[in-house]
Amino acid sequence: MNVLYFLTPKKLIKYCLDSMSIRQALETIEYHRYQVIPILSKDGKYIGSISEGDLLYYLKNHPFEDISEFDDISIMEVSRHKDYLPIPSNTEMSSLIALAINQNFVPVLDDQKNFIGIITRKSIINYLYFNSEKE
């Protein structure tokens, strides 16, 4: 089976750009209720992922006097505990499932290494569940 069957395209998901501030990233994560969000460059390359925890630990270890200071710090200055590993679009299902075991989503890259979307663990589980009932 082609892994692209499970793809949620880039235009349907939210992500952070590497140029965003900590405040912008926090607002994006809070508004969309994400725990982890992809980070992309302006030219659409996948850089990594940032989590609520990454931001929380950064704020804990760098006390601020005023919340407006968050506007001056790039998310790229935040240490990321665990980046979600991406896969190329031609990846085998077994490799996708191996990554999805430990990641809420798996970023997908095209042949030029451009970010094209994500595959969620939920979409894989739903497919397996509903197709196992047919057997």
Residue pairs with C-beta under 8 A, 6 or more apart in sequence:
1 93
3 87
3 89
3 90
3 91
3 92
3 93
3 96
3 108
3 119
4 89
4 108
5 127
6 96
6 119
6 120
6 123
6 124
6 127
7 89
7 108
7 116
7 117
7 118
7 119
8 117
8 118
8 119
8 120
8 123
9 116
9 117
10 44
10 115
10 116
10 117
12 117
13 38
13 117
13 118
14 28
14 32
14 34
14 37
15 37
15 38
15 39
15 40
15 115
16 24
16 25
16 28
16 37
16 38
16 39
16 40
16 50
16 75
17 39
17 40
17 41
17 42
18 39
18 40
18 41
18 42
18 47
18 74
18 75
18 76
19 42
19 74
20 28
20 74
20 75
21 70
21 71
21 72
21 73
21 74
21 75
22 55
22 58
22 59
22 70
22 71
22 73
22 74
22 75
22 77
22 78
23 67
23 70
23 71
24 71
24 75
25 37
25 50
25 55
25 75
26 55
26 70
28 34
28 37
29 35
29 37
29 52
29 55
34 52
35 51
35 52
35 104
36 49
36 50
36 51
36 52
36 84
36 104
36 105
37 49
37 50
37 51
38 46
38 48
38 49
38 84
38 107
38 115
38 118
39 46
39 47
39 48
39 49
39 50
39 75
39 76
40 46
40 47
40 115
41 47
43 114
44 114
44 115
45 113
45 114
45 115
46 86
46 107
46 109
46 113
46 115
47 76
48 80
48 83
48 84
49 80
49 82
49 83
49 84
49 107
50 75
50 78
50 80
51 80
51 81
51 82
53 81
54 78
54 79
54 80
54 81
55 75
55 78
57 79
57 81
58 77
58 78
58 79
64 70
84 103
84 104
84 105
84 106
84 107
85 99
85 103
85 106
85 107
86 106
86 107
86 108
86 109
86 115
87 95
87 96
87 99
87 106
87 107
87 108
87 109
88 108
88 109
88 110
88 111
89 108
89 109
89 110
89 111
89 116
96 106
96 119
96 124
97 124
99 106
100 106
100 119
100 121
100 124
103 121
104 120
104 121
105 118
105 119
105 120
105 121
106 118
106 119
107 115
107 117
107 118
108 115
108 116
108 117
108 118
108 119
109 115
109 116
110 116
